[in-house]
Amino acid sequence: MPTASRTALVTGASSGLGAEFCRQLAAAGWGLVIVARNAARLETTADELRTAHQIDVDVLPADLATDDGCARVAERLTATEAPVELLVNNAGIGTYQPFSEAELTFEEQQLDLNVRAVLRLTHAAVGAMRARGAGRVLNVSSVAGFMPRPGNVTYSASKAWVTMFSEALSLQLAGTGVTVTAVCPGFTHTEFHERAAADMSGVPQRMWLEARDVVREGLADTFVGKPVSVPSRVYKTLVGAAQTLPRPVLRAIMARRGM
């Protein structure tokens, strides 16, 4: 990982994977711009990072499910002073409610945050990075995007978009000095499932990942320009199977699992 004083912008930075991205980048000497809705939690996170790592941390409260929130962060991504050399699009939400029962407004909010915000912030970052001839974008996706999950329909579809978007954009940007990586973890110990009010008791312990391991592998793959990163051997194997199985077989398996 680079150790020079550079600036990274991390969304969803106050908890879970976002907070872990901040810790690992700060430990490597990166200055940070941290983004989340909760200003108080952001300030607490910023104070902890400054104290532990003696780095510059700017706090940027924004709701990325809104036009105004995206515009504020996009403006920072295009700034020429202390330019952002790494964008980590981590903010996202999910639901484990049946599609017909979940509130439509929440389904739309998932797309606004998981898809539209990623599109807008990546667009802003890539434009600025291409002009400088260097930069990296890390989009947090999910193993869920590789398979049809009946218990999490919109979330899975949103992450399929993030992965394909990232992989295709990485091809377009080849040779420009700008790279894009989709990091696709499986079940990870964070606040994500608690916030989604999901019962995860049926998930075997061997399927759970630690945030520090996901972030470490995801950053390593990002810094070598890998288009798609699937942390852990377990999930690499699972994704490989999902991509090679006939779709009717995969659908039958997912229908039995129900998740």
N, C-alpha and C positions, 0 to 999 in steps of 0.2 A: 504493500500500500504506500502511496506517496507520502512523504513526510514534510514537504515544503508547505509554507503558509498559504493555503488556498481557501476558497470559500465554497461551501456546499449549502444548498437550501433543501430542507427536509420538511415535508408536509406530514400532518398527523404526528407531530414530534413530541407530544407531551406524554405519550404512553405506548406500551406494547413495542412492536417492531420499530416504530418511529423513534422512540426514546433510545432504543438499543443502537440504531443507526447513529444517532447523535453521540452516544457514548464512545462508540468505536472510532468514529471519525475524529472526535475531539481528542481522543488518546493518540491519534496519528498526527495531530497538529493542525487539523483543518479548522478554519474559522467557520462559523455557522450562522445561517438565517433559519430560525425555527418557526414553523407555521402550524397553527391549530385554532380551533374556535375559542377555547377557554383561555383567556388572557392570564388569569391568575396562575393556572397550572403551567403555562408557558414561562412566566416569570420565575416560578420555582425551579423549573427545569434549567432555565438559563443560569440562575445563580449557582446551582449545583455544578454545572459544566464549567463555568468560569472558575469556581473555587478549586475544582479537582484538576483542571487541565490548563489554566492560565491562557485561555483563548478568547477571542472576540466572539460574542454571541449577540445577534440582533433578534429581537422578538417582533414577529409580524402576525398579530391576531387576524384571522380571516375565516369566514365560512365558505368553503370551496364549493358548496352546493348552490351558491348564488353567483350571479353575474358580477356583482360588486366585489365579492371575495376573490374570485378568479382574476379580475382586472387588477386588483391591488398587488397580488402576487406576481402576475405577468409583468407588471411595471418594474418590479424589483429584478426579475429575471433578465430584463433587457437593459438594465442600468450598466453604464460603462465604468463607474467607480466601484472598486472591489467586485469585479464581475463574478457571477456564479459559474464555477467550472464543473460542478456536479449537482444535478437536480435529482432528488429522491422523491418520486411520486408515491408516497406511502399511504396517504389518507384514503380510507374506504370504509364501507359498512356492508352488513349482510343481514339476511333474515332467514329464519328456519320455519316460516309460516307457509302453508299452502298458498299458491299463487292466487287463487280465487278468494281466499279469506284475508290476505294481507291488505292493508289500506293501500289504495292506488297511489296516494301521495307519497307513501314510503317507498313503493316500488320505483316511482319516478325519481325520488331523492337518491336511491341507489345508483341509478344511471347518471344523474347529474354529478355525483361525487366520484363514482368508480370509473366512469367513461368520459363524460364531458369535461370534467376538470383535468383529467389526464391529457386529453386532446389539447385543451387550451394552454396548459402550462408547458407541455412538450413543444407546442408550436412556438411559443414565445422563446423558450430556451434554445431550441435548435436554430432559430433565426439568428440569435445573438452569437451562439457558439460557432456557427458556420462562418460568420463574418470574421471571427478571430482565428478560425482554422483549428479549433480544439475544444473539447468538452465531452461530458458524458451524462447520459440520462439513464437512471435506474427506475423502472416502473415495477412496483410490487404487484404481481399477479397472483395466481394460485393454481395448484394442481386441479382444483375444481373446474378450471376452464378447459381441461382435456377430456371431460366426460360429462354425460347428461345426468345431473343430480336432481331427482324429482323432489327432494326436500328443500332445495335451495335454488330454484329455477333462475330467477333474475340475476342473482349473484354469480352463478356459474357462467351464464351467458355474458355478463359484463367482463368477467375475467378471461373468457375466451377471446373477447375483443381486445383486451389489453395485451395479451400474448401475441396475437396475430399482428396487431398494430405495431408493436415493438419490433418483432422479427422482420416485418416488411420494411419498416423505416430504417432498420439497421442495414438492409441491403441497399436502399436508396442512398444512404449516407456513406457508403464504402468509399474510402479514399479521400474523404473530406477532413479527417481528423476528429470527427464527432462520432461517438458510438451510442447505441441504445441497447439496453439489456432488460428483458423481462425476468424478474426473479419470482419463481413459482413454488412457494413452500406448501407443504401439507398442513395437517393439524399442528398448531404451535401453541405453546403455553404463553398466552397473553390475555388481555381483557376482552378480546374480540368476541368469543363465544358467550361470555357472561353478558355482554352488552346486547347480544342478539337473543338473549333468553333461551339459549339452545341447551338441550339435555345431551351432554356428550358422554354420558356414563357407559354407553355401548362401544366406545372407541377403545381398542386395545392399547395398553401402555406403549407397546413397541411402535405404534404409529405416531406418537407425540414427539415433536421436536422442541428444542430449546431456542429461544429467540437469539441468544448470542451465537449459536451455531449457524442459524439461518442467515443472519446478518454477515457473519464472517465469510461464509462461502459466497453469498450474494455479492459482496463487495469485491472479493477476489476475482470472481467471474466478470464483474463489470470493468475492473481495471485492466483486464486482458481483452476486453471488447467482445465477450461471448454474447450472442444474441438472446439465448434462452438459458437460464440457470435454474436447475431443479435441485435444491439442497437435499442431501442425504441419499445413500444407496437405496434405501427402502423406496423412496418416492421416485427415484430415477427408474427403478425396475417397474413400479406401478404405472408410470407414465408411458414407458416403453411398451408395456402390455396393452394399455388403452389405445395406443396408436397403431398397433398391429392386429388387434382382434377385429374380426368382422363386426360391423356396427350392430347387427341384430343380436350378436352374442353379448356385446358390451351393454346394450340396452337391457337385455334380460338380466345380466348381473346387477346392474344398477337398480332395476325394478325390485329385485329381491332385497337389496340392501336398504332401499328407501331413504337414503340420506342425500 
